[in-house]
């Protein structure tokens, strides 16, 4: 969650499960957090915020950076992004384990012939596509080639008459 007019007090409260402290020492801003076991820690792209593991407390991390370059809000942004990514990864692992159990049950009960037709895909009705933004620029569309078009073209070409085939890009 990015800082949208939230005070530091609100951000500390929102991250209370992980937040352990903050300070400024010798021009360095420091926020100390403690994450779940096996969580990953991600540095920021600009490398203005550093992350260091505590040598004293397990799963404790220090996010820090130069006071002249970054703010506590920017550090909290990175911490919140890290929490969000780790929660998302944990949910995916949990879902993967559930689906694996479902597959084990299917493989235990179904015949090989039926299992060979097993398909992995998505139920398109449950996936919400993001709304497209209106764009005034003209969009150059690529031609869509479907199997029907390919089939129609192949029917139009005489197998014995290759001289009339025109190659286009």
C-alpha positions, 0 to 999 in steps of 0.5 A: 500500500503506497503512502496516500496521505497516511501519517507515520503513526498510521503506517506504524499501526498498519504494519504493527505485526512486523514493525519493531522500531525506527530511528535516525542515527548519523543521518541514516534513517532506520526501520526495524521489522521482523518478518515470518520465517522463510520470507524473502526480502527485496531491495528497492530498484534505485538502491537508495534503501539498503536491507540488512539481516539482524545478527541477533534476532531471527527474521529481523531486518533493518531497512535503512538509507541516507536521510538526504536521499530517502524518507521514512515513507519511502522505506515503509513503501518498500516494507509494505511491498515486501509484505504484500509480495510475501503474503502473495507467495505464501497464498500461491504455495498454499493453493499449489499444495491444495491443487496437488492434493486434488491431483493426487486424488484424481490420479488415484481414482482415474484410469490412465486413458482419462488422465492422458486427456487432463488439461490445465487451464483457467476458468475464463469466467473467474478472471477479471480483465483490467479495463482498458483506458481510452487512448486517443492515438490510433491503434495499429492492429495486427491481422488475426489469423485463426485456424478457420482462415488458415483452413480456407487458404489451404483449401484455395491452394491447389496441391499441384499448382505451386506457381500461383502461391504468393508469399506475403508478410 
